[in-house]
Amino acid sequence: MYVSPGLVTIRRFDSKAPGGRFKRPSYRRSLARAAAGSLQQYLTGDRPVARQAPKPVHQDPRRRLPAVGAICADPVALELGKRFGDAAVTRTVRAALADVRERLLSDAPLIPTVASLLDEVERRLVDTARETLFGVVNATGVVIHTNLGRAPLAPEAVAAMTLAAGYGNLELDLESGRRASRHDHLEALIAGATGAAAGLAVNNCAGAVVLALAALAAGTPVIVSRGEMVEIGGGFRVPDIVAQSGARLVEIGTTNRTHLRDYEQAVADHPEARVILRTHPSNYRITGFTSAPSLEALAAFAHARGLLLVEDLGGGALIDLAPYGIEGEPRVQESVKAGADLVIFSGDKLMGGPQAGIIAGPRELVETLARHPLARALRLDKLSLAALAATLRLYRAPSDPTLRVPVLRMLTQPGDVIRARAEMLAAMVRDVGDLQTEVIETRSYAGGGAMPMHALPGYALSVQTPAMNAEALARRLRTGPVSVVGRIERDRVLLDLRTVTDGELEALSAALRRALTPG
């Protein structure tokens, strides 16, 4: 054995090896460790068993959670399985446990019981089974409210959807018994309402623009004025729409001024261009030192050079709203008459129908779009088609669409009618506890990307109570059995009666009573 400072090296002699030799070092240990026991005991192998203190075990609170199987075997879980299905219960138990584990990583280790976990599981299962889409009373004063579903449908459109819900002749010619096109149900109606030769409808206006550019301008430049490079709700932008169609965007002019000479230069620089896209700035206005060619002038320019003019009109007004104090909103018929080759507009804005992108134009161009593969990808379902057809029929003489289309009725109703409705509601809730009410003048808006600068004078019922602030009262109105959506101004909840029908007053007054009931 050789001992060096701070180190003990133990070697055993191997007498059986030729010439005898030491084996390689088999054990090394510091002197400090060696001193803790007897060296003789290490050499003889007679060394005591060291008693080690038990290592501290880290108590992970997640290990104390009950197992999925144990929870699912509980009698309460078995009853939930009968109501919602065993698979749904197991899936929800796993999700609830995963959320608890996540909380235990940062919060105090409070371990839930099986009973409390099953209470949470039941709440989640009930929420999942409950309807998430239901009607509300729109008391915001915004007529075409995107978050509330835009245009409310006319009773005729609702009835048409009910009829179309079952089997129907969607793509069947009943006379011949052969297959037909679903577009046949709309073509004549669109043509009649717009003054165009033919029409087509797809699922929304952005889809209609993509379809038109893909069918007519894929792989070629599309000329657009910088003043028309709009972004609509949800972050959808004209440049993105053009790119998705497979066309190439060519911007011309400036934000506030674009001239015919800018279009002339673009055509000279891009002789392969086929389409000029004109976009109506339906959700904003540029005022002051501005300039843009008229639609008639732009159409004449395009046609003289063999180009097509496609106009994205957005709002889609089919009647003149000027007699009702709403100035400057272009009509679809005017764009068709001015020479636009295709006019594209929304079905669920000023037209007052279901969500749709409607295309009006010459038969040859419309048929080109209808044959494009995207037309099938973007086509209307049978319910939307039925509602759209019923809405378009309300524009046929002798029908008065301002009386029969809800959006138009709200936009054109006189102020005294709205005031009378507000006073009626005030009288209905006059006896409600601490509720303080006042009929006040206010401003409503069309909304939905239509007439952004035009305020509509009207009346609202201001409601407040000492029992809660405006935020709390508005929330109670939104989350009651009848959901009422108003707006808040100066710590008061305003219920704008422009967008409330006479038939909703009873439900609205009941909602106010419930909102002020404790509990």
Secondary structure, DSSP 8 states (H G I E B T S, - for coil): -EEETTEEEE--EETTSTT-EE----EEEEHHHHTTS-HHHHHHS---------------GGGGS--HHHHHTSHHHHHHHHHH-HHHHHHHHHHHHHHHHHHHTTS------HHHHHHHHHHHHHHHHS-----EEE-SSBSSBGGGTBS---HHHHHHHHHHTSS--TTB-TTT-SB--TTHHHHHHHHHHH--SEEEEES-HHHHHHHHHHHHHTTSEEEEEGGG--EEGGGEEHHHHHHHHT-EEEEES-SSB--HHHHHHHHHH-TT--EEEEE--TT----SS-B---HHHHHHHHHHTT-EEEEEEES-B-S--GGGT--S--BHHHHHHHT-SEEEEESSSTT-SSS-EEEEE-HHHHHHHHHSHHHHHTB--HHHHHHHHHHHHTTSTT--HHHHSHHHHHHH--HHHHHHHHHHHHHHTTTSTT-EEEEEEEEEEEETTEEEEEEEEEEEEEEEBTTB-HHHHHHHHHTSSSEEE-EEETTEEEEEGGG--GGGHHHHHHHHHHHTS--
